[in-house]
Amino acid sequence: MTKITYEDFEKVEIRSGTVVKVEEFPRAKKPAYKVWVDFGPTIGVLQTSAQVTVHYTSETLLGRQVAGCVNLGERNIAGFMSQFLLLGFSDTAQAIVLISPSEKVPNGQKLH
């Protein structure tokens, strides 16, 4: 395990957001969705590609609060610009389970 300083951790922008749009992403190498998340008035709506099709449908994602890292820069994934990293853990089968707050919080809140 690599140790980092608290100052390094403070630079990571993990924010709360709400999924506002989901589309199938057939061009992705592995099954994935295109996901748009509202991170509040300061950050706005950002888009990403997410391989979360095992545990979630587009209907169960829509309106779900999630956590995303919003300051990693953009990345082109199969012709789609990913603007943030949607966060989750792998289950025992390596399928992603999203991180969500247990209570509703305002969009854009920084993880402390």
Disulfide bonds with the S-S distance in Angstrom:
none
